[in-house]
């Protein structure tokens, strides 16, 4: 068996898992890189604004030594920074800077050194500094004024431990989420790929059975519309194939049967001429005529079979042109004229002139010929057939009406079937093969024209065809 790589289900699994991994990568990137950066920036800007506020209140207090309100405001600003921002706040003059905040193991001293090293920036110095306990600290330092001739510094410290803890917890959680997401993606992809691939695999094995000639198969779809549509199409194709196979079998059976009778006759009469009537001119002519008639019948039969199978198989492409139907119909009626004269039949026609339609002239001529021929064959005692070509509701309507014995209601559909012939010993003036109406049907169906028959037993028949009018 041939192996097909890239099976649908593996591809779906792969894409789903890649998709889940992709999403998780984005989440991890946000968490590992952007989230930390965002936290640090937020802390830094809040330290700078808090530092600026406290320094303003400090300046105000120093400027107004007797103003209790200024002192209270300054203290409140420090309290605020502690309570609301979780900052440690130290105010120390230059001499104390190395000793203040001892618990931070000299971090303040290093921050001071950086601050001085950076030329004492106006907005202060703000950075992450590790202390000896390896705990990361965000430290802000700035000069906020002077007392007794020595500079006073404000120091803000924020431990990053809680942020680190949260970030670690988030990472563990993300790890679990990543696993869960991948498992879910895998499960969903397995379900989807199974529901997609299984019906397709089933269809493949059904198609293989069909290919082996087993027509007792049925393609079943799934809940997906596209697959159901495919199953319906394959079922329709199977029906077509089955029809073609039946048709072929029937054709072969019918052809052999239909060819056999005239051939037997030809052989029998040829032998009769050889053995008996050879010398008798009159008899010989009679027998020879039978042979000629049977040969004609054979030719007609073979032509009809060929015609039908060509139209039905679509081999004989349509040659669509703008045709003057009125003229075409008159020509067909003329073809019957010598026959009508010699057999006493009449065709009363009412043909509106200048009616055009887009169709294949040769094939429509055949339709007219077959339908009029049938009407002559089956018309009643009055030996009259009526033919109309009129415009009705914007369409060209062709009707051929006879006064014969009509068609029984339950046979109306069967008459279009190949080789169907009413089981009576009807004498036909125009010879038929039982294929005339199937040819009509096949031709009109490839054109897509509406056609039919209105008939009642004992009351004659009205065969009609509707042509879309071409106004040109
Ligand atoms: P054929 O006429 O050679 O038998 P057709 O395919 O033309 O083959 O017609 C099939 C059958 O339909 C005929 O045998 C006949 O029973 C019936 N039929 C066709 N035309 C008419 C008609 N105008 N009136 C009554 N029966 C008809």
Boltz pocket constraint, residues with backbone or C-beta under 6 A from the ligand:
constraints:
  - pocket:
      binder: B
      contacts: [[A, 370], [A, 371], [A, 374], [A, 375], [A, 377], [A, 378], [A, 379], [A, 402], [A, 404], [A, 405], [A, 406], [A, 407], [A, 415], [A, 416], [A, 417], [A, 420], [A, 421], [A, 422], [A, 431], [A, 432], [A, 433], [A, 434], [A, 435], [A, 436], [A, 437], [A, 438], [A, 461]]
      max_distance: 6.0
